[in-house]
Amino acid sequence: MWDIPFRLLASVITGFFIGMFIDNYLSMEVPIFAIIGSMLGLIAGIWSCVKKTL
């Protein structure tokens, strides 16, 4: 039960850093991919938590 917040946090952080890497690689001024990566990480974290609890 205690691993649920860590799963969610880890997926959001991972998505954010992957997005930041893509933003830096493409030399973008606005961190669009970091925002998209964070949102995808949030969705993946919620999905993982739902699968774990069911």
PADRENMI-697027 format. One record per atom (N, C-alpha, C): residue number from 1; chain; atom name; z, x, y. Coordinates in steps of 0.1 Angstrom, whole numbers. Layout:
<pt><seq>NUM</seq><mol>A</mol><atom>CA</atom><w>Z</w><u>X</u><v>Y</v></pt>
...
end
This chain:
<pt><seq>1</seq><mol>A</mol><atom>N</atom><w>0</w><u>8</u><v>-12</v></pt>
<pt><seq>1</seq><mol>A</mol><atom>CA</atom><w>0</w><u>0</u><v>0</v></pt>
<pt><seq>1</seq><mol>A</mol><atom>C</atom><w>0</w><u>9</u><v>13</v></pt>
<pt><seq>2</seq><mol>A</mol><atom>N</atom><w>6</w><u>20</u><v>12</v></pt>
<pt><seq>2</seq><mol>A</mol><atom>CA</atom><w>7</w><u>29</u><v>24</v></pt>
<pt><seq>2</seq><mol>A</mol><atom>C</atom><w>-6</w><u>36</u><v>27</v></pt>
<pt><seq>3</seq><mol>A</mol><atom>N</atom><w>-15</w><u>37</u><v>17</v></pt>
<pt><seq>3</seq><mol>A</mol><atom>CA</atom><w>-27</w><u>44</u><v>19</v></pt>
<pt><seq>3</seq><mol>A</mol><atom>C</atom><w>-38</w><u>36</u><v>27</v></pt>
<pt><seq>4</seq><mol>A</mol><atom>N</atom><w>-35</w><u>23</u><v>29</v></pt>
<pt><seq>4</seq><mol>A</mol><atom>CA</atom><w>-45</w><u>15</u><v>36</v></pt>
<pt><seq>4</seq><mol>A</mol><atom>C</atom><w>-47</w><u>19</u><v>50</v></pt>
<pt><seq>5</seq><mol>A</mol><atom>N</atom><w>-37</w><u>22</u><v>58</v></pt>
<pt><seq>5</seq><mol>A</mol><atom>CA</atom><w>-40</w><u>27</u><v>72</v></pt>
<pt><seq>5</seq><mol>A</mol><atom>C</atom><w>-47</w><u>40</u><v>72</v></pt>
<pt><seq>6</seq><mol>A</mol><atom>N</atom><w>-43</w><u>49</u><v>63</v></pt>
<pt><seq>6</seq><mol>A</mol><atom>CA</atom><w>-50</w><u>62</u><v>62</v></pt>
<pt><seq>6</seq><mol>A</mol><atom>C</atom><w>-64</w><u>61</u><v>59</v></pt>
<pt><seq>7</seq><mol>A</mol><atom>N</atom><w>-68</w><u>52</u><v>50</v></pt>
<pt><seq>7</seq><mol>A</mol><atom>CA</atom><w>-82</w><u>49</u><v>46</v></pt>
<pt><seq>7</seq><mol>A</mol><atom>C</atom><w>-90</w><u>45</u><v>58</v></pt>
<pt><seq>8</seq><mol>A</mol><atom>N</atom><w>-84</w><u>35</u><v>66</v></pt>
<pt><seq>8</seq><mol>A</mol><atom>CA</atom><w>-91</w><u>30</u><v>77</v></pt>
<pt><seq>8</seq><mol>A</mol><atom>C</atom><w>-92</w><u>41</u><v>88</v></pt>
<pt><seq>9</seq><mol>A</mol><atom>N</atom><w>-82</w><u>48</u><v>91</v></pt>
<pt><seq>9</seq><mol>A</mol><atom>CA</atom><w>-82</w><u>59</u><v>101</v></pt>
<pt><seq>9</seq><mol>A</mol><atom>C</atom><w>-92</w><u>70</u><v>97</v></pt>
<pt><seq>10</seq><mol>A</mol><atom>N</atom><w>-92</w><u>74</u><v>85</v></pt>
<pt><seq>10</seq><mol>A</mol><atom>CA</atom><w>-100</w><u>85</u><v>80</v></pt>
<pt><seq>10</seq><mol>A</mol><atom>C</atom><w>-115</w><u>81</u><v>81</v></pt>
<pt><seq>11</seq><mol>A</mol><atom>N</atom><w>-118</w><u>68</u><v>78</v></pt>
<pt><seq>11</seq><mol>A</mol><atom>CA</atom><w>-132</w><u>64</u><v>78</v></pt>
<pt><seq>11</seq><mol>A</mol><atom>C</atom><w>-137</w><u>63</u><v>93</v></pt>
<pt><seq>12</seq><mol>A</mol><atom>N</atom><w>-129</w><u>59</u><v>102</v></pt>
<pt><seq>12</seq><mol>A</mol><atom>CA</atom><w>-132</w><u>58</u><v>116</v></pt>
<pt><seq>12</seq><mol>A</mol><atom>C</atom><w>-134</w><u>72</u><v>122</v></pt>
<pt><seq>13</seq><mol>A</mol><atom>N</atom><w>-125</w><u>81</u><v>119</v></pt>
<pt><seq>13</seq><mol>A</mol><atom>CA</atom><w>-126</w><u>95</u><v>124</v></pt>
<pt><seq>13</seq><mol>A</mol><atom>C</atom><w>-138</w><u>102</u><v>118</v></pt>
<pt><seq>14</seq><mol>A</mol><atom>N</atom><w>-141</w><u>100</u><v>106</v></pt>
<pt><seq>14</seq><mol>A</mol><atom>CA</atom><w>-153</w><u>106</u><v>99</v></pt>
<pt><seq>14</seq><mol>A</mol><atom>C</atom><w>-165</w><u>101</u><v>106</v></pt>
<pt><seq>15</seq><mol>A</mol><atom>N</atom><w>-166</w><u>88</u><v>108</v></pt>
<pt><seq>15</seq><mol>A</mol><atom>CA</atom><w>-178</w><u>82</u><v>114</v></pt>
<pt><seq>15</seq><mol>A</mol><atom>C</atom><w>-180</w><u>87</u><v>129</v></pt>
<pt><seq>16</seq><mol>A</mol><atom>N</atom><w>-169</w><u>89</u><v>136</v></pt>
<pt><seq>16</seq><mol>A</mol><atom>CA</atom><w>-169</w><u>94</u><v>149</v></pt>
<pt><seq>16</seq><mol>A</mol><atom>C</atom><w>-174</w><u>108</u><v>150</v></pt>
<pt><seq>17</seq><mol>A</mol><atom>N</atom><w>-169</w><u>117</u><v>141</v></pt>
<pt><seq>17</seq><mol>A</mol><atom>CA</atom><w>-173</w><u>131</u><v>142</v></pt>
<pt><seq>17</seq><mol>A</mol><atom>C</atom><w>-188</w><u>133</u><v>137</v></pt>
<pt><seq>18</seq><mol>A</mol><atom>N</atom><w>-192</w><u>124</u><v>127</v></pt>
<pt><seq>18</seq><mol>A</mol><atom>CA</atom><w>-206</w><u>125</u><v>123</v></pt>
<pt><seq>18</seq><mol>A</mol><atom>C</atom><w>-215</w><u>121</u><v>135</v></pt>
<pt><seq>19</seq><mol>A</mol><atom>N</atom><w>-211</w><u>110</u><v>142</v></pt>
<pt><seq>19</seq><mol>A</mol><atom>CA</atom><w>-219</w><u>106</u><v>154</v></pt>
<pt><seq>19</seq><mol>A</mol><atom>C</atom><w>-219</w><u>116</u><v>165</v></pt>
<pt><seq>20</seq><mol>A</mol><atom>N</atom><w>-207</w><u>123</u><v>167</v></pt>
<pt><seq>20</seq><mol>A</mol><atom>CA</atom><w>-207</w><u>133</u><v>177</v></pt>
<pt><seq>20</seq><mol>A</mol><atom>C</atom><w>-216</w><u>145</u><v>174</v></pt>
<pt><seq>21</seq><mol>A</mol><atom>N</atom><w>-216</w><u>148</u><v>161</v></pt>
<pt><seq>21</seq><mol>A</mol><atom>CA</atom><w>-225</w><u>159</u><v>156</v></pt>
<pt><seq>21</seq><mol>A</mol><atom>C</atom><w>-240</w><u>155</u><v>159</v></pt>
<pt><seq>22</seq><mol>A</mol><atom>N</atom><w>-244</w><u>143</u><v>156</v></pt>
<pt><seq>22</seq><mol>A</mol><atom>CA</atom><w>-257</w><u>139</u><v>159</v></pt>
<pt><seq>22</seq><mol>A</mol><atom>C</atom><w>-260</w><u>138</u><v>174</v></pt>
<pt><seq>23</seq><mol>A</mol><atom>N</atom><w>-251</w><u>134</u><v>182</v></pt>
<pt><seq>23</seq><mol>A</mol><atom>CA</atom><w>-252</w><u>134</u><v>196</v></pt>
<pt><seq>23</seq><mol>A</mol><atom>C</atom><w>-254</w><u>148</u><v>202</v></pt>
<pt><seq>24</seq><mol>A</mol><atom>N</atom><w>-246</w><u>157</u><v>197</v></pt>
<pt><seq>24</seq><mol>A</mol><atom>CA</atom><w>-247</w><u>171</u><v>201</v></pt>
<pt><seq>24</seq><mol>A</mol><atom>C</atom><w>-260</w><u>177</u><v>197</v></pt>
<pt><seq>25</seq><mol>A</mol><atom>N</atom><w>-265</w><u>174</u><v>185</v></pt>
<pt><seq>25</seq><mol>A</mol><atom>CA</atom><w>-277</w><u>179</u><v>179</v></pt>
<pt><seq>25</seq><mol>A</mol><atom>C</atom><w>-289</w><u>175</u><v>187</v></pt>
<pt><seq>26</seq><mol>A</mol><atom>N</atom><w>-289</w><u>162</u><v>191</v></pt>
<pt><seq>26</seq><mol>A</mol><atom>CA</atom><w>-300</w><u>157</u><v>199</v></pt>
<pt><seq>26</seq><mol>A</mol><atom>C</atom><w>-298</w><u>158</u><v>214</v></pt>
<pt><seq>27</seq><mol>A</mol><atom>N</atom><w>-287</w><u>165</u><v>218</v></pt>
<pt><seq>27</seq><mol>A</mol><atom>CA</atom><w>-284</w><u>167</u><v>233</v></pt>
<pt><seq>27</seq><mol>A</mol><atom>C</atom><w>-284</w><u>154</u><v>241</v></pt>
<pt><seq>28</seq><mol>A</mol><atom>N</atom><w>-277</w><u>145</u><v>236</v></pt>
<pt><seq>28</seq><mol>A</mol><atom>CA</atom><w>-277</w><u>132</u><v>243</v></pt>
<pt><seq>28</seq><mol>A</mol><atom>C</atom><w>-265</w><u>132</u><v>253</v></pt>
<pt><seq>29</seq><mol>A</mol><atom>N</atom><w>-268</w><u>126</u><v>264</v></pt>
<pt><seq>29</seq><mol>A</mol><atom>CA</atom><w>-257</w><u>125</u><v>275</v></pt>
<pt><seq>29</seq><mol>A</mol><atom>C</atom><w>-247</w><u>114</u><v>272</v></pt>
<pt><seq>30</seq><mol>A</mol><atom>N</atom><w>-252</w><u>103</u><v>266</v></pt>
<pt><seq>30</seq><mol>A</mol><atom>CA</atom><w>-243</w><u>92</u><v>263</v></pt>
<pt><seq>30</seq><mol>A</mol><atom>C</atom><w>-240</w><u>92</u><v>248</v></pt>
<pt><seq>31</seq><mol>A</mol><atom>N</atom><w>-227</w><u>92</u><v>244</v></pt>
<pt><seq>31</seq><mol>A</mol><atom>CA</atom><w>-224</w><u>93</u><v>230</v></pt>
<pt><seq>31</seq><mol>A</mol><atom>C</atom><w>-227</w><u>80</u><v>222</v></pt>
<pt><seq>32</seq><mol>A</mol><atom>N</atom><w>-239</w><u>77</u><v>221</v></pt>
<pt><seq>32</seq><mol>A</mol><atom>CA</atom><w>-243</w><u>64</u><v>214</v></pt>
<pt><seq>32</seq><mol>A</mol><atom>C</atom><w>-240</w><u>65</u><v>199</v></pt>
<pt><seq>33</seq><mol>A</mol><atom>N</atom><w>-244</w><u>76</u><v>193</v></pt>
<pt><seq>33</seq><mol>A</mol><atom>CA</atom><w>-242</w><u>78</u><v>179</v></pt>
<pt><seq>33</seq><mol>A</mol><atom>C</atom><w>-227</w><u>79</u><v>175</v></pt>
<pt><seq>34</seq><mol>A</mol><atom>N</atom><w>-219</w><u>84</u><v>184</v></pt>
<pt><seq>34</seq><mol>A</mol><atom>CA</atom><w>-205</w><u>84</u><v>182</v></pt>
<pt><seq>34</seq><mol>A</mol><atom>C</atom><w>-199</w><u>70</u><v>181</v></pt>
<pt><seq>35</seq><mol>A</mol><atom>N</atom><w>-204</w><u>62</u><v>190</v></pt>
<pt><seq>35</seq><mol>A</mol><atom>CA</atom><w>-199</w><u>48</u><v>191</v></pt>
<pt><seq>35</seq><mol>A</mol><atom>C</atom><w>-204</w><u>41</u><v>178</v></pt>
<pt><seq>36</seq><mol>A</mol><atom>N</atom><w>-217</w><u>43</u><v>175</v></pt>
<pt><seq>36</seq><mol>A</mol><atom>CA</atom><w>-222</w><u>36</u><v>163</v></pt>
<pt><seq>36</seq><mol>A</mol><atom>C</atom><w>-215</w><u>41</u><v>150</v></pt>
<pt><seq>37</seq><mol>A</mol><atom>N</atom><w>-212</w><u>54</u><v>150</v></pt>
<pt><seq>37</seq><mol>A</mol><atom>CA</atom><w>-205</w><u>60</u><v>138</v></pt>
<pt><seq>37</seq><mol>A</mol><atom>C</atom><w>-191</w><u>55</u><v>137</v></pt>
<pt><seq>38</seq><mol>A</mol><atom>N</atom><w>-185</w><u>53</u><v>148</v></pt>
<pt><seq>38</seq><mol>A</mol><atom>CA</atom><w>-171</w><u>47</u><v>148</v></pt>
<pt><seq>38</seq><mol>A</mol><atom>C</atom><w>-171</w><u>33</u><v>143</v></pt>
<pt><seq>39</seq><mol>A</mol><atom>N</atom><w>-181</w><u>25</u><v>148</v></pt>
<pt><seq>39</seq><mol>A</mol><atom>CA</atom><w>-182</w><u>11</u><v>143</v></pt>
<pt><seq>39</seq><mol>A</mol><atom>C</atom><w>-185</w><u>10</u><v>128</v></pt>
<pt><seq>40</seq><mol>A</mol><atom>N</atom><w>-194</w><u>19</u><v>124</v></pt>
<pt><seq>40</seq><mol>A</mol><atom>CA</atom><w>-197</w><u>19</u><v>109</v></pt>
<pt><seq>40</seq><mol>A</mol><atom>C</atom><w>-186</w><u>24</u><v>101</v></pt>
<pt><seq>41</seq><mol>A</mol><atom>N</atom><w>-178</w><u>33</u><v>107</v></pt>
<pt><seq>41</seq><mol>A</mol><atom>CA</atom><w>-166</w><u>38</u><v>100</v></pt>
<pt><seq>41</seq><mol>A</mol><atom>C</atom><w>-155</w><u>27</u><v>99</v></pt>
<pt><seq>42</seq><mol>A</mol><atom>N</atom><w>-154</w><u>19</u><v>110</v></pt>
<pt><seq>42</seq><mol>A</mol><atom>CA</atom><w>-145</w><u>8</u><v>110</v></pt>
<pt><seq>42</seq><mol>A</mol><atom>C</atom><w>-149</w><u>-2</u><v>99</v></pt>
<pt><seq>43</seq><mol>A</mol><atom>N</atom><w>-162</w><u>-6</u><v>99</v></pt>
<pt><seq>43</seq><mol>A</mol><atom>CA</atom><w>-166</w><u>-15</u><v>89</v></pt>
<pt><seq>43</seq><mol>A</mol><atom>C</atom><w>-164</w><u>-10</u><v>75</v></pt>
<pt><seq>44</seq><mol>A</mol><atom>N</atom><w>-167</w><u>3</u><v>72</v></pt>
<pt><seq>44</seq><mol>A</mol><atom>CA</atom><w>-165</w><u>9</u><v>59</v></pt>
<pt><seq>44</seq><mol>A</mol><atom>C</atom><w>-150</w><u>9</u><v>56</v></pt>
<pt><seq>45</seq><mol>A</mol><atom>N</atom><w>-142</w><u>12</u><v>65</v></pt>
<pt><seq>45</seq><mol>A</mol><atom>CA</atom><w>-127</w><u>13</u><v>63</v></pt>
<pt><seq>45</seq><mol>A</mol><atom>C</atom><w>-122</w><u>-1</u><v>59</v></pt>
<pt><seq>46</seq><mol>A</mol><atom>N</atom><w>-126</w><u>-11</u><v>67</v></pt>
<pt><seq>46</seq><mol>A</mol><atom>CA</atom><w>-122</w><u>-25</u><v>64</v></pt>
<pt><seq>46</seq><mol>A</mol><atom>C</atom><w>-127</w><u>-29</u><v>50</v></pt>
<pt><seq>47</seq><mol>A</mol><atom>N</atom><w>-139</w><u>-26</u><v>47</v></pt>
<pt><seq>47</seq><mol>A</mol><atom>CA</atom><w>-144</w><u>-29</u><v>33</v></pt>
<pt><seq>47</seq><mol>A</mol><atom>C</atom><w>-136</w><u>-22</u><v>22</v></pt>
<pt><seq>48</seq><mol>A</mol><atom>N</atom><w>-133</w><u>-9</u><v>25</v></pt>
<pt><seq>48</seq><mol>A</mol><atom>CA</atom><w>-125</w><u>-2</u><v>15</v></pt>
<pt><seq>48</seq><mol>A</mol><atom>C</atom><w>-111</w><u>-8</u><v>13</v></pt>
<pt><seq>49</seq><mol>A</mol><atom>N</atom><w>-105</w><u>-12</u><v>24</v></pt>
<pt><seq>49</seq><mol>A</mol><atom>CA</atom><w>-92</w><u>-18</u><v>23</v></pt>
<pt><seq>49</seq><mol>A</mol><atom>C</atom><w>-93</w><u>-32</u><v>16</v></pt>
<pt><seq>50</seq><mol>A</mol><atom>N</atom><w>-103</w><u>-39</u><v>19</v></pt>
<pt><seq>50</seq><mol>A</mol><atom>CA</atom><w>-104</w><u>-52</u><v>12</v></pt>
<pt><seq>50</seq><mol>A</mol><atom>C</atom><w>-106</w><u>-50</u><v>-3</v></pt>
<pt><seq>51</seq><mol>A</mol><atom>N</atom><w>-115</w><u>-41</u><v>-7</v></pt>
<pt><seq>51</seq><mol>A</mol><atom>CA</atom><w>-117</w><u>-38</u><v>-21</v></pt>
<pt><seq>51</seq><mol>A</mol><atom>C</atom><w>-104</w><u>-34</u><v>-28</v></pt>
<pt><seq>52</seq><mol>A</mol><atom>N</atom><w>-96</w><u>-26</u><v>-21</v></pt>
<pt><seq>52</seq><mol>A</mol><atom>CA</atom><w>-84</w><u>-21</u><v>-27</v></pt>
<pt><seq>52</seq><mol>A</mol><atom>C</atom><w>-74</w><u>-32</u><v>-29</v></pt>
<pt><seq>53</seq><mol>A</mol><atom>N</atom><w>-73</w><u>-41</u><v>-19</v></pt>
<pt><seq>53</seq><mol>A</mol><atom>CA</atom><w>-63</w><u>-51</u><v>-20</v></pt>
<pt><seq>53</seq><mol>A</mol><atom>C</atom><w>-67</w><u>-62</u><v>-30</v></pt>
<pt><seq>54</seq><mol>A</mol><atom>N</atom><w>-80</w><u>-64</u><v>-33</v></pt>
<pt><seq>54</seq><mol>A</mol><atom>CA</atom><w>-84</w><u>-75</u><v>-42</v></pt>
<pt><seq>54</seq><mol>A</mol><atom>C</atom><w>-85</w><u>-69</u><v>-55</v></pt>
end
